[in-house]
Each structure stands twice: as structure tokens, then as C-alpha cells.
Amino acid sequence: MIEKRSRRKYLGIAATIALVVIGVVLWRTVGRAKPPPPAAHVTVPVTVATAQRRDVAIFLSALGTVQASNTVSIHSQVDGKLLSVNFEQGQEVHQGDTLAVIDPRPFQAVLDQARGKKAQDEAQLVAAQKDLARFLNLNSKGFETQQNVDQQQAKVDQLKAAIESDQAAIESAETQLSYATIAAPLDGLVGFRQVDAGNIIHANDPNPLTVLTQIKPATVVFTLPQKNLAKVREAMLRGKVSVLALDQDDQHQLAQGELLLIDNQIDQTTSTIRLKAQFANDDERLWPGEFVNVRIQVDTRNEAVTVPPAAVQRGPRGPYTWVVSANQTVEQRSIDSALVNDGSVTIVTKGVAAGDQVVVNGQYRLQAGTRVEARTEQATAAPDQ
């Protein structure tokens, strides 16, 4: 009897505890399920930007390679001993500067010999012409035969031809002597020195003395898809086409130049067209062989309304943006837009006017009529500075 009472007692206590636990759980659940305050009374912080009307340059982007405007391998044109190398590796030289000197004595000797031969023939010519004059005088008086006169005339003509040959030999020897001094054919930078002074250098050596590279101006060769050919040609018909060269990070401008030419055929394998641009490169920021990002200006949109790309949202009905009204509430507007310059600028042709404030950050919490606290990007970034 006592056991039954104890059992009933424990069961009652357990039931009481269970009811208490259930009540606590229900109380907490109901407390959490309270509906949030109406959206109309919530102010949502957003970042805004102002739609601007401005001229937008339209660029096409490509990857290009820097090339020197001229590259010359410096070889000797004669054989001989290299007496001196008159440049430092990497030095900037100018047209006509002496780069190296080959022993000139063998070439000078040949030149002196040619000059001596010409002087000898000229002396013989003077004597032959005097003899011819005497023969002609005697022949006119009947004391000399015509045959002797003709032979003397032939001797004079032979000596004149010999003198012309001597003059050609002199010019050839002078040319060979001039080759003993190797001069820079153009302005540029010399590269590594591949032959040292004291070595015997030959005209047919496979390795050059050095390589001279002209990097002022420099050129950049790049390719564009075939579909852009018409835009580029139309831009060239309007006048000079501006081209920008940027670093590999596509952040810093290295140089500004102009388009030189479009290749005369399309590469059918890749469906691309090659182009070449020229840059003054006075500061030598472009280096041959360097890869650069190229932007070619093919058009300009005058007085276009622009917004940051982040302001444009995509929905079932197409692109739209949130516009902040004068009473600090937002409305959703459908727009017609176009991304240009690799998505860095959005041009809006319908739905937004210049001066409108558009939301660029915080759109996920917005509904039509939501009150917002609008901040510009500069004001948002100020506390972190």
C-alpha cells in the first residue's frame, strides 16, 4: 500500500515538472515569433551615387607586345683585329657614334697603293699626251704616219681607262678602310657586348658584336576580334585614333600614342585582326618584349548619363535600379543601360536622369517606399581613413 502511494507521488512530481518545461518552451517560442515592426517605420542605411552627364570615351581592350621601332645586329663588314670597343653595355648611343675600331693598317696600305698606282698612271698619261701632240704636229706636215698617230692615241686612251680603274680601286679601298670603324647606324640602346677587344673579328661571324635597339619611339602590336574591325576603321576615317598602354595590372597608364595601321588581312584561324600603335616613349616606360594592356579609343558618347555598374540590378523584367526620391524613400525604376569599357562605366539611356541618386550598396533590404539613410561612398569611407 505504501509502495503504491510513493509511486503515485513520484508520477505526480514528474508530471508537474513536464508541464513546467512545456510552459517555458511555449513562452519562449511565442516571444520569439513576434512580428517585426512594419517596414515603413525602418530606416535602411544605403550607399548612393549621383547619376552624371558627361562625355564618355569608348575603348576596346586588348593585350599587346611592345616592339622596338628598329633593331640592328652590329656585325663587322671586314676581317681584322678588334682594337677597341667604345661603348658600355646598355649605353644610349646616337647615330654616327663610334662603337668599335678594327685595326685599319692593312686597309690603309691598300688605299695608299691604289693612290700610288693612280699617280703613276697619271704621270704616264701626261707623257703620252705630249707624244700624241707631237705625232699630230708631224703628221700634219707629212713627217709622221697615221698608223703611229693612231697607236699613240690608243695608248692615251688606255692610260685614261687605267686612271678610272685606279680611281675605282681607291674608292673601294676607302670603303674598306671606313669599315674598320664601326659606327652606330641609328639612335638607340646597345645590348650585351659579345666580342671583346683583342679578338679577331670576321665579316661572316654568326654572333654580332652587339645588338642596337631603338626604343624611341616604340610600337605595340596587339589583336582584336574580327567583329571590332568596322569600329576601328570608322575611327581611323574620322582622324587620329588614340591608344593607351597600361601595365599588366591594368591600373597604371604607361604611355599614350596613336594607331599606326591595321594589318592587311584577318587571321582566319583565330578570327582576329592585328594592329600596331606607336608611342613616343620619351620616358622609356615601354620596353621591347613587354606585355601591356592596350585600350584603343574608337568613339565618344557625348553628354551621356552614367551610373556606377553596382547600381544596376537584374530582375525578371530586365535591368532596374533603386532611385532615392526627395523624401528619402526609394522607388524601383526599369532602365535601358549598356556596359562600356570592360564594365567600368554604365551608360543609361532610359529610366534615370542626370542628378538622380541611385543606390549602389544595400539594395537587398529595399522595397518600394522603404525609407533610407543615404550616404555617399566618400562619406562611408571617411571613418576608415
QUIRADA-V417737 format. One record per helix or strand of 2 or more residues. SS is the DSSP state (helix for helix, strand for strand). FROM is the first residue (numbers start at 1). TO is the last residue. If there is no record, write none. Layout:
[[SS;FROM;TO] [SS;FROM;TO]]
This chain:
[[helix;2;32] [helix;39;41] [strand;43;50] [strand;52;74] [strand;80;85] [strand;92;93] [strand;98;102] [helix;105;140] [helix;146;179] [strand;181;183] [strand;188;190] [strand;200;201] [strand;210;225] [helix;226;238] [strand;242;246] [strand;253;262] [strand;272;279] [strand;291;307] [helix;309;311] [strand;313;315] [strand;318;324] [strand;329;334] [strand;336;340] [strand;345;350] [strand;357;361] [helix;363;365] [strand;371;376] [helix;377;382]]
